[in-house]
Amino acid sequence: PMTMADAKNSANWTEWRHAMDEEYAALKSNGTWDLVPLPPGRKPITSKWLFKIKHKKDGTVERYKARLVARGYTQRYGLDYKETFAPVVRFETIRALLTLAAVNDYHIHQMDVSTAFLNGKLNEEIYMVQPEGYIQKGAENMVCLLKKGLYGLKQAPREWFKTLSEC
């Protein structure tokens, strides 16, 4: 599905809702935001749910995945973010390291950090509208003050790199 409405109208709505619940629980347990009143003169960014079906090697469905992403294109330079640069690895470097490992008979370990960007702490005050389908009762006029990075934010890769570099 391309939208939450598409997911609701699909035959697999139960699976999509479960995937959204899992993502939302991860965001809450990670302390990604606090609900606060929107300060005067500030405009919150919006978010969107992305949906994907993960398949096993044999083609059967492994799981339904939902991810909440910020619409970073609505961020304003100087107000919502300042720096966005984050280094990336060059393929030549990976090839050189793999060559060294093969020549010296080193063991290679690969890892993946699930919800990696959610571990980067934000320095800017970024306000986001509550996620569609998860607006808190009694706090409908509140917005999310983001404390940690969220996929889609312009500075999320940089903040994740800073967090990773401090380890």
Backbone torsions as a table, in degrees:
resi	resn	phi	psi	omega
1	PRO	NA	147.3	179.8
2	MET	-92.2	-22.8	-178.0
3	THR	-137.6	169.3	176.3
4	MET	-63.6	-37.4	178.7
5	ALA	-62.0	-41.2	176.9
6	ASP	-60.8	-43.1	-179.8
7	ALA	-63.6	-42.7	-179.9
8	LYS	-63.5	-34.4	-177.3
9	ASN	-86.7	-3.4	-178.4
10	SER	-84.4	162.3	177.8
11	ALA	-69.9	-15.3	-176.8
12	ASN	-104.2	26.1	-176.9
13	TRP	-56.0	-37.9	-179.6
14	THR	-60.4	-44.0	179.1
15	GLU	-66.8	-41.8	179.6
16	TRP	-65.2	-40.6	179.7
17	ARG	-64.6	-40.1	177.2
18	HIS	-61.9	-43.0	178.9
19	ALA	-63.7	-40.7	177.9
20	MET	-65.4	-41.8	178.4
21	ASP	-60.1	-41.8	178.4
22	GLU	-63.0	-45.2	179.6
23	GLU	-63.6	-45.1	-179.5
24	TYR	-63.2	-41.0	178.0
25	ALA	-62.5	-39.7	178.0
26	ALA	-64.4	-41.4	178.7
27	LEU	-63.6	-43.9	-179.4
28	LYS	-67.0	-45.9	-177.6
29	SER	-67.4	-25.1	178.6
30	ASN	-81.9	-8.4	-178.9
31	GLY	66.9	41.7	-175.2
32	THR	-67.4	-30.8	-179.7
33	TRP	-151.0	166.2	169.9
34	ASP	-120.5	143.0	174.8
35	LEU	-82.6	125.3	-178.3
36	VAL	-141.3	161.4	171.8
37	PRO	-71.1	146.5	178.7
38	LEU	-72.9	122.8	178.5
39	PRO	-64.3	150.1	177.9
40	PRO	-59.0	140.7	177.9
41	GLY	82.2	-1.3	178.9
42	ARG	-104.0	146.7	178.5
43	LYS	-119.7	123.9	-178.6
44	PRO	-77.4	149.7	172.5
45	ILE	-81.9	167.4	179.4
46	THR	-110.4	174.4	179.0
47	SER	-135.5	173.3	-178.3
48	LYS	-149.0	146.8	174.0
49	TRP	-90.5	132.4	173.3
50	LEU	-109.8	140.1	-176.1
51	PHE	-122.9	139.7	178.5
52	LYS	-151.2	140.9	174.8
53	ILE	-98.4	123.1	177.1
54	LYS	-91.4	132.1	-178.0
55	HIS	-111.2	150.8	172.9
56	LYS	-78.6	173.8	179.5
57	LYS	-60.2	-32.5	-178.5
58	ASP	-83.3	1.1	176.5
59	GLY	95.6	-8.4	178.8
60	THR	-77.2	160.0	-177.6
61	VAL	-72.8	125.1	176.3
62	GLU	-87.4	-49.3	178.4
63	ARG	-167.9	163.1	174.8
64	TYR	-98.6	134.3	-176.6
65	LYS	-124.4	133.4	175.4
66	ALA	-124.0	139.1	178.5
67	ARG	-133.3	133.8	175.2
68	LEU	-89.4	123.2	179.2
69	VAL	-122.3	143.7	176.3
70	ALA	-79.7	147.2	174.5
71	ARG	-87.5	79.8	-174.9
72	GLY	-61.9	-21.4	-179.9
73	TYR	-66.5	-12.6	177.2
74	THR	-91.5	-2.3	178.0
75	GLN	-71.0	150.9	179.9
76	ARG	-113.6	128.3	179.8
77	TYR	-60.2	136.8	179.2
78	GLY	88.0	-23.3	179.4
79	LEU	-107.9	-52.5	-178.6
80	ASP	-95.0	-20.7	179.2
81	TYR	-160.1	158.1	176.4
82	LYS	-122.6	-55.0	-177.2
83	GLU	-114.3	143.6	179.9
84	THR	-126.8	-8.7	-174.3
85	PHE	-65.6	131.6	171.9
86	ALA	-138.6	130.4	-178.7
87	PRO	-67.0	151.0	175.4
88	VAL	-128.1	154.9	-178.1
89	VAL	-79.7	146.2	175.6
90	ARG	-93.1	145.3	-179.1
91	PHE	-61.5	-31.6	178.3
92	GLU	-61.2	-37.1	179.5
93	THR	-67.8	-43.1	178.2
94	ILE	-61.6	-45.3	179.5
95	ARG	-60.9	-41.2	179.6
96	ALA	-64.3	-42.5	179.2
97	LEU	-66.1	-40.4	177.5
98	LEU	-64.6	-37.7	177.1
99	THR	-63.4	-46.5	177.9
100	LEU	-59.6	-42.2	179.7
101	ALA	-63.9	-42.1	-179.1
102	ALA	-67.9	-43.8	-178.4
103	VAL	-65.5	-39.6	-176.1
104	ASN	-95.8	5.1	179.4
105	ASP	57.7	40.6	176.9
106	TYR	-81.0	152.2	173.7
107	HIS	-89.6	140.4	-179.3
108	ILE	-110.9	135.5	177.0
109	HIS	-120.8	127.1	177.9
110	GLN	-110.8	142.4	178.8
111	MET	-138.9	160.1	177.0
112	ASP	-130.5	134.5	177.2
113	VAL	-101.0	109.6	179.6
114	SER	-70.7	143.3	-176.3
115	THR	50.2	46.8	-175.8
116	ALA	-56.2	-48.4	-174.7
117	PHE	-64.3	-20.9	-179.6
118	LEU	-72.8	-5.8	-180.0
119	ASN	-94.9	-11.6	179.0
120	GLY	-80.6	128.8	179.9
121	LYS	-85.5	134.2	-178.8
122	LEU	-87.0	143.7	176.7
123	ASN	-98.6	-24.4	-178.6
124	GLU	-90.3	157.9	173.1
125	GLU	-88.1	110.0	179.3
126	ILE	-119.9	125.7	179.8
127	TYR	-106.6	136.9	-178.4
128	MET	-132.3	141.3	174.5
129	VAL	-62.1	144.5	178.8
130	GLN	-58.1	144.2	-177.3
131	PRO	-61.0	141.0	178.0
132	GLU	-57.3	130.5	-179.9
133	GLY	89.7	-6.6	-177.2
134	TYR	-134.9	36.3	177.6
135	ILE	-78.5	124.1	-175.1
136	GLN	-69.6	128.8	177.6
137	LYS	-65.1	135.7	-178.3
138	GLY	84.2	-7.7	179.5
139	ALA	-131.2	33.4	-175.6
140	GLU	-61.0	-27.7	-178.4
141	ASN	-91.3	0.9	179.9
142	MET	-85.6	158.9	176.7
143	VAL	-124.9	165.1	179.0
144	CYS	-89.0	121.5	170.8
145	LEU	-90.4	108.0	-175.3
146	LEU	-70.5	129.6	176.8
147	LYS	-104.9	-24.7	-178.8
148	LYS	-129.3	162.1	-178.0
149	GLY	-62.8	153.7	178.5
150	LEU	-136.7	141.2	178.4
151	TYR	-54.6	136.8	179.9
152	GLY	101.9	-21.9	177.1
153	LEU	-70.7	142.3	-177.5
154	LYS	-62.1	-34.4	-176.7
155	GLN	-96.3	1.7	-176.6
156	ALA	-58.2	-45.7	179.2
157	PRO	-61.7	-39.9	179.9
158	ARG	-64.1	-45.6	-178.5
159	GLU	-66.6	-36.2	176.3
160	TRP	-65.1	-43.1	179.1
161	PHE	-62.2	-41.9	177.9
162	LYS	-61.3	-43.4	179.4
163	THR	-63.6	-44.6	-179.8
164	LEU	-64.7	-37.5	-178.7
165	SER	-68.5	-26.2	-178.7
166	GLU	-78.8	-12.8	-178.1
167	CYS	-72.7	NA	NA
